[in-house]
């Protein structure tokens, strides 16, 4: 509300200033008071092309163009020094009215370029400014370049793929924070992510221009990380704020256990962990459009029922379409020692498409491994003479996953892990959505859950509230409380909730190596950035140029 008032005041100041500027330039002053038309007259006053009006339509680029227009206004009023340029660009709400209402300031018109041609520096400056404006419009509203940083979409998308994201298909989303540094995401370059690239003085509500296509199942989508609202600058996208709290809460419980102190409730440790982390870490809160960009496959759309049984995805009780190059993790036992030497690593990568970073050794004997494999790679490895046994990994609901057990034993010791097992706490860090002890879902056995659709309602109970808590509060901006078993939304007792937005379910094709909706739940429509269009370049970061680093066969391929 305060921001809106400030911007209304800013516009009033500009309009009142233009009232006097128009008078000095020989135009009727009242024209400055007609929204829209006053910008057309303003362009005539500074003798700039009328089609600049179209640029003013686009939030983001229009801010930069307005500053250029303010500088040009200073110029036509005869104030043309470097100091004048600085003041009219940085504090136009002060300098423009000063010039407009100064009795000794006269309208002189633009600089006569026949008498005083632009210097090469000025030519380059103007060219760069308009190149930046054009690039901002393209990047914000049509196409944006994106890089694949992880293996979560292997082998559909590979680490080192460079692609363009089509923002037109689903309808271009207007920026929530139009006051931002051009052509960067959430932080200024060379600042270690410590200085944001945007100002929140002006924030726009969610709005999307008309779409050409609806989001469909199996679309490869780019979106803003739903849990990226509160971010630890050090960890960035690797670990969410809520995941850090749950992890620290378990560490606090272990501390009491190891010291023979009585362990307390889950909520007690969560509250303590939250307080400690706020004091220890430097967290920032980011608006939706400045959260990290993720890329996954949309496997369920609004209204779909989703369930995963033994690693197989079902949508509306039917087995979902399986991407051709989808991967699962496999436990692999070798007949003899197979150390991950450079030679053996190259063989695994060349013959089975396993990235170096995904080769996990599970024993000191170099016989037991875990590898992500496509179905075709699995068939090849199964017939490899070195392999004694190969079995697909499956996380079950009633036992602690093997890797989780190994990691927890290394961090907390076998006694604490035994305690957790005895209490039936097979997933003590509650990494899987809805991140609550009442739900023992896993990446391979999950649901069922129905994807929220705009305008539909759900009956709310204390037991199903964890599924919708974040939707109700964070995504749709309501206050939620539970008192004596009753649910209150915005202070009123509620036994149902009607969704304001559509939601989607996103999963990586590398099923066991993907942070996706199975971890953080529904993706709101206002987080959708666009649809993956095509790969314009691809280079394997694990290989050198002499090792076929450039993947020529992937360049200019579409994404399916």
Rosetta blueprint (number, residue, H / E / L):
1 X L
2 X H
3 X H
4 X H
5 X H
6 X H
7 X H
8 X H
9 X H
10 X H
11 X H
12 X H
13 X H
14 X H
15 X H
16 X H
17 X H
18 X H
19 X H
20 X H
21 X H
22 X H
23 X H
24 X H
25 X H
26 X L
27 X L
28 X L
29 X H
30 X H
31 X H
32 X H
33 X H
34 X L
35 X L
36 X L
37 X H
38 X H
39 X H
40 X H
41 X H
42 X H
43 X H
44 X H
45 X H
46 X L
47 X L
48 X L
49 X L
50 X L
51 X L
52 X H
53 X H
54 X H
55 X H
56 X L
57 X L
58 X L
59 X L
60 X L
61 X H
62 X H
63 X H
64 X H
65 X H
66 X H
67 X H
68 X H
69 X H
70 X H
71 X H
72 X H
73 X H
74 X H
75 X H
76 X H
77 X L
78 X L
79 X L
80 X L
81 X L
82 X H
83 X H
84 X H
85 X H
86 X H
87 X H
88 X H
89 X H
90 X H
91 X L
92 X H
93 X H
94 X H
95 X H
96 X H
97 X H
98 X H
99 X H
100 X H
101 X H
102 X L
103 X L
104 X L
105 X L
106 X L
107 X L
108 X L
109 X L
110 X L
111 X L
112 X L
113 X L
114 X L
115 X L
116 X L
117 X L
118 X L
119 X L
120 X H
121 X H
122 X H
123 X H
124 X H
125 X H
126 X H
127 X H
128 X H
129 X H
130 X H
131 X H
132 X H
133 X H
134 X H
135 X H
136 X H
137 X H
138 X H
139 X H
140 X H
141 X H
142 X L
143 X E
144 X E
145 X E
146 X E
147 X E
148 X L
149 X L
150 X L
151 X L
152 X L
153 X L
154 X L
155 X L
156 X L
157 X L
158 X L
159 X L
160 X L
161 X E
162 X E
163 X E
164 X E
165 X E
166 X E
167 X L
168 X L
169 X L
170 X L
171 X L
172 X L
173 X E
174 X L
175 X L
176 X L
177 X L
178 X L
179 X L
180 X E
181 X L
182 X L
183 X L
184 X L
185 X L
186 X L
187 X E
188 X L
189 X L
190 X L
191 X L
192 X L
193 X L
194 X L
195 X L
196 X E
197 X L
198 X E
199 X L
200 X L
201 X L
202 X L
203 X L
204 X L
205 X L
206 X L
207 X L
208 X E
209 X L
210 X L
211 X L
212 X L
213 X L
214 X L
215 X L
216 X L
217 X L
218 X L
219 X L
220 X E
221 X E
222 X E
223 X E
224 X E
225 X L
226 X L
227 X L
228 X L
229 X L
230 X E
231 X E
232 X E
233 X L
234 X L
235 X L
236 X H
237 X H
238 X H
239 X L
240 X L
241 X H
242 X H
243 X H
244 X H
245 X H
246 X H
247 X H
248 X H
249 X H
250 X H
251 X H
252 X H
253 X H
254 X H
255 X H
256 X H
257 X H
258 X H
259 X L
260 X L
261 X L
262 X L
263 X L
264 X L
265 X L
266 X H
267 X H
268 X H
269 X H
270 X H
271 X H
272 X H
273 X H
274 X H
275 X H
276 X H
277 X H
278 X H
279 X H
280 X H
281 X L
282 X L
283 X E
284 X E
285 X E
286 X L
287 X L
288 X H
289 X H
290 X H
291 X L
292 X L
293 X E
294 X E
295 X E
296 X E
297 X E
298 X E
299 X E
300 X E
301 X L
302 X L
303 X L
304 X L
305 X E
306 X E
307 X E
308 X E
309 X E
310 X L
311 X L
312 X E
313 X E
314 X E
315 X E
316 X L
317 X L
318 X E
319 X E
320 X L
321 X L
322 X L
323 X L
324 X L
325 X L
326 X L
327 X E
328 X E
329 X E
330 X E
331 X E
332 X E
333 X E
334 X E
335 X L
336 X L
337 X L
338 X L
339 X L
340 X L
341 X L
342 X H
343 X H
344 X H
345 X H
346 X H
347 X H
348 X H
349 X H
350 X H
351 X H
352 X H
353 X L
354 X L
355 X L
356 X H
357 X H
358 X H
359 X L
360 X E
361 X E
362 X L
363 X L
364 X L
365 X L
366 X L
367 X L
368 X E
369 X E
370 X E
371 X E
372 X E
373 X E
374 X E
375 X H
376 X H
377 X H
378 X H
379 X H
380 X H
381 X H
382 X H
383 X L
384 X L
385 X L
386 X L
387 X E
388 X E
389 X E
390 X E
391 X E
392 X E
393 X L
394 X L
395 X L
396 X L
397 X L
398 X L
399 X L
400 X L
401 X L
402 X H
403 X H
404 X H
405 X H
406 X H
407 X H
408 X H
409 X H
410 X H
411 X H
412 X H
413 X L
414 X H
415 X H
416 X H
417 X H
418 X H
419 X H
420 X H
421 X H
422 X H
423 X L
424 X L
425 X L
426 X L
427 X L
428 X L
429 X L
430 X L
431 X L
432 X L
433 X L
434 X L
435 X L
436 X L
437 X L
438 X L
439 X L
440 X L
441 X L
442 X L
443 X L
444 X L
445 X L
446 X E
447 X E
448 X E
449 X E
450 X E
451 X L
452 X L
453 X L
454 X L
455 X L
456 X L
457 X E
458 X E
459 X E
460 X L
461 X L
462 X L
463 X L
464 X L
465 X H
466 X H
467 X H
468 X H
469 X H
470 X H
471 X H
472 X H
473 X H
474 X H
475 X H
476 X L
477 X L
478 X L
479 X L
480 X E
481 X E
482 X E
483 X E
484 X L
485 X L
486 X E
487 X E
488 X E
489 X E
490 X L
491 X L
492 X E
493 X E
494 X L
495 X L
496 X E
497 X E
498 X E
499 X L
500 X L
501 X L
502 X L
503 X E
504 X E
505 X E
506 X E
507 X E
508 X L
509 X L
510 X E
511 X L
512 X L
513 X L
514 X L
515 X L
516 X L
517 X H
518 X H
519 X H
520 X H
521 X L
522 X L
523 X E
524 X E
525 X H
526 X H
527 X H
528 X E
529 X E
530 X E
531 X E
532 X E
533 X E
534 X E
535 X E
536 X E
537 X E
538 X E
539 X E
540 X L
541 X L
542 X L
543 X L
544 X L
545 X H
546 X H
547 X H
548 X L
549 X L
550 X E
551 X L
552 X H
553 X H
554 X H
555 X L
556 X L
557 X L
558 X E
559 X L
560 X L
